[in-house]
Amino acid sequence: MTFGFEPDTPGIYRIGNKKQTKKLRIYSVSMIQRKDNELPFAISKQGMQFHHIGIPTNKHKPGERYIEKYKFYVSGFETSEYGIEWMRFDPDSPVSEIIQTVPHIAFKVSHLETAIQGKELIGEISVPSERVRTAMIIENGAPVEFIEFDEDTD
């Protein structure tokens, strides 16, 4: 297997053997120059799907549900038409300070390990509920959550 680049075409790489090669476009943060009418790279190029926005709060909200393992309350997700989730943390919550203080956006992904590859992780991959795995990264100074669902039916 060979891996090379096309010197006259920045960001285009070839992978494969001499008889059969495949072009692979490599994107980096410095290459992304999105126009106003274009979707974010994560959606348009990587196929991620918006899942929710998580907003930290210190105010009690109707319908709060307590997540004992992480010592915080969550509300709004089930009823929000636009995927808005409120999070209120106990003072001794083990959740990272940036997640407790800065809103995060969450994307549904097919492969969690692929989504986090080469990214700055906040903590570890977690399993907040059965058949769900999540990981959070830092992107441009803000937390981003990736969620992988095991949607196999038995």
C-alpha positions in Angstrom: 0.0 0.0 0.0 1.3 3.4 -0.9 0.4 6.8 0.4 1.4 9.9 -1.5 0.2 13.4 -2.4 -0.5 15.3 -5.5 2.0 18.2 -5.3 -0.1 20.6 -7.5 -3.3 19.9 -5.6 -3.2 20.9 -1.9 -5.2 18.5 0.3 -5.4 15.7 -2.3 -3.7 12.5 -1.4 -3.6 9.1 -3.0 -3.8 5.8 -1.2 -3.5 2.3 -2.7 -1.1 0.4 -4.8 0.4 1.3 -8.2 -2.4 -0.4 -10.2 -5.3 0.9 -8.2 -5.3 4.2 -6.3 -8.0 6.2 -4.6 -8.0 9.9 -4.2 -8.6 11.0 -0.7 -9.2 14.7 0.2 -7.7 15.6 3.6 -9.2 18.6 5.3 -7.7 20.5 8.1 -9.0 23.4 10.2 -6.8 25.8 8.3 -8.4 24.7 4.9 -12.0 25.2 6.0 -13.4 28.4 4.5 -17.2 28.0 4.7 -19.5 30.4 2.9 -22.5 31.9 4.7 -25.0 29.5 2.9 -23.0 26.3 3.6 -23.5 23.8 6.3 -20.7 23.1 8.8 -17.9 20.8 7.7 -19.0 18.1 10.2 -22.4 17.9 8.5 -21.6 18.6 4.8 -18.3 16.6 4.6 -18.4 14.1 7.5 -22.1 13.2 7.5 -22.7 14.0 11.1 -26.3 14.8 12.2 -27.2 17.5 14.7 -28.6 16.0 17.9 -28.9 18.7 20.5 -27.5 21.7 22.1 -26.7 21.5 25.8 -26.9 24.7 27.9 -25.6 24.9 31.4 -27.8 26.7 33.9 -28.0 27.2 37.6 -31.8 27.6 37.6 -34.3 24.8 38.3 -36.2 23.8 35.2 -39.6 22.0 34.8 -39.3 18.3 34.4 -35.7 17.9 35.5 -34.3 14.4 35.6 -31.3 13.6 37.8 -28.3 11.7 36.4 -26.8 10.3 39.6 -23.6 9.0 38.0 -22.6 12.5 36.8 -24.4 14.5 39.5 -26.5 16.8 37.3 -30.0 17.5 36.3 -31.1 17.5 32.6 -34.4 18.8 31.2 -36.0 20.0 28.0 -34.5 17.5 25.6 -37.6 15.3 25.4 -39.9 18.2 24.6 -37.8 20.7 22.7 -38.7 21.0 19.0 -35.1 22.1 18.3 -33.1 19.9 20.6 -32.5 22.3 23.4 -31.3 20.5 26.6 -30.7 22.3 29.9 -28.1 21.0 32.4 -27.9 22.0 36.1 -24.9 20.6 37.9 -24.3 19.7 41.6 -21.3 21.5 43.2 -19.5 18.2 43.4 -20.3 17.0 39.9 -17.4 15.1 38.2 -18.2 16.6 34.9 -15.5 18.8 33.4 -15.7 22.5 34.2 -15.9 23.6 30.6 -19.0 21.4 30.1 -20.6 22.9 33.2 -20.0 26.5 32.1 -20.0 26.6 28.2 -22.9 25.4 26.0 -22.1 22.4 23.8 -23.4 21.1 20.5 -24.0 17.4 20.0 -23.8 15.4 16.8 -25.0 11.8 16.1 -22.1 9.9 14.5 -21.9 6.4 13.1 -18.4 5.6 14.5 -17.3 7.3 17.7 -13.7 6.4 17.4 -13.5 7.9 13.9 -15.1 11.1 15.0 -12.7 11.7 17.9 -9.5 10.6 16.1 -6.9 13.3 16.4 -9.2 15.5 18.5 -8.6 16.9 22.0 -10.8 14.8 24.3 -12.5 16.0 27.4 -12.4 13.0 29.7 -13.0 9.5 28.4 -15.6 7.8 26.2 -18.6 7.2 28.4 -21.8 5.1 28.4 -24.5 7.2 29.8 -27.2 4.7 29.0 -27.7 1.3 27.4 -26.7 1.2 23.8 -25.3 4.8 23.9 -21.7 5.9 23.9 -20.5 9.5 24.0 -17.3 11.5 23.9 -16.6 15.2 24.1 -13.9 17.2 22.5 -12.7 20.8 22.5 -13.3 22.6 19.2 -12.5 26.3 18.8 -12.6 26.7 22.6 -16.0 25.1 23.0 -17.1 21.5 23.9 -18.6 19.3 21.2 -20.3 16.0 22.0 -20.4 13.0 19.7 -23.0 10.4 20.3 -23.0 6.8 18.9 -26.2 4.8 19.2 -26.2 1.0 18.9 -29.4 0.8 16.8 -29.3 -2.9 16.1 -32.6 -4.6 16.8 -32.5 -8.1 18.3 
